[in-house]
Each structure stands twice: as structure tokens, then as C-alpha cells.
């Protein structure tokens, strides 16, 4: 995997083969960041990456100037790899070793962008818990987005606060945001 843009553009990151990861493809990542680049100033947002794996998405945000980044993953090897990589690039990325669902139940920290990349073989019920917990616990800032990466074979467009999806090869990104009535509460 490589960093697409920003200060560390072109830098390759090689994760150990033993890590249980499936990094977002460069093509899908580039397309996603083209969308986000039109919506946000990266140096003015906070990011929460769930099921962080290699930290691929967080490195891209950090390379583009985001300073407030948190990665959550339950695998110690993934957290160790993210910490080592962030330190070698001098990126400000905080890591939390935790089950993502437990983290979402207990967390009170809001983020502008919450990016979740759970295992593609999750059931629709497991996928549905992500937006459910994010919105129930009010973890998304008013102008924020929850982005869930999943297989094109998984349909989660029926979930509450769904906005739209974008497909890139076998990858899909489903976008969720607060509705106006949610923002007024």
C-alpha cells in the first residue's frame, strides 16, 4: 500500500504478512479522498478509524494535514504496527486497542469523519450496529460523515441516516450523516 497524496505522497507502507488485514485498495482510497477533499479542510477535522487494521486510511489523513486521528482495533499486532509506522513518519495518531463495538458503546469522543472498515464477511446485523452505535451515542460532529467500507455484495442502504454509496471495483463506501432533525436535538 502507498500514500496517495500530501506530505508523504508516494511512500510505501508494508505491513507484516501475519496481520489480519485487508487494506483499502489505492484506487478506492484515491476516489474516496477525492470526494472528501471537496467537503473538508483536512487540517481542520478529527478522524476516527474503526477496525483500523494497518492504519492505511489514517496515514492518508495524516499525510494531508489531519492532526486529530484515532485508530481503534482489537488486534495487538495491528495497534503495534500503526504505532511504529506513525512514529517513523512523525504522525500524530492515537491508537486504542479495543473491540470496536465496546469502544463505540463507551466512547464520548466526537469526530468529523468516522471511517469503519470491518471484515467483509460481517453479517448485515453486525454492519448495522456500527451506524446504530455512532448515532445513538452522538459520536459524529454535526457536519460529519460516517463512512463504512464493505463488499459490493452487502447492502446496508436501508440503515438509518444512510445518505448514499459509491462503488469502486469490489469495494463500496456507504455514507451516513445526521439528518436536519438530528442536528436540531
Number of C-alpha atoms within 10 A of each C-alpha: 15 16 23 20 15 13 14 16 13 12 13 11 14 11 18 12 7 8 14 13 19 13 16 17 16 14 12 19 18 16 15 17 17 11 10 14 12 8 11 14 12 18 13 11 18 20 26 27 25 26 23 28 27 29 29 22 23 25 25 22 24 25 19 21 18 21 19 21 22 20 28 24 23 17 18 14 17 26 23 14 18 24 19 12 19 19 12 9 14 10 20 18 23 16 21 17 16 18 14 21 16 10 17 24 12 11 14 12 12 18 24 20 23 26 23 24 21 21 16 15 12 13 10 12 9 12 23 16 13 20 25 15 18 18 18 12 16 18 22 26 19 17 13 21 21 29 23 21 23 23 17 17 11 14 14 17 15 9 16 15 17 18 16 12 17 15 16 15 11 11 18 20 22 20 20 23 23 21 13 9 7 12 11 8 5
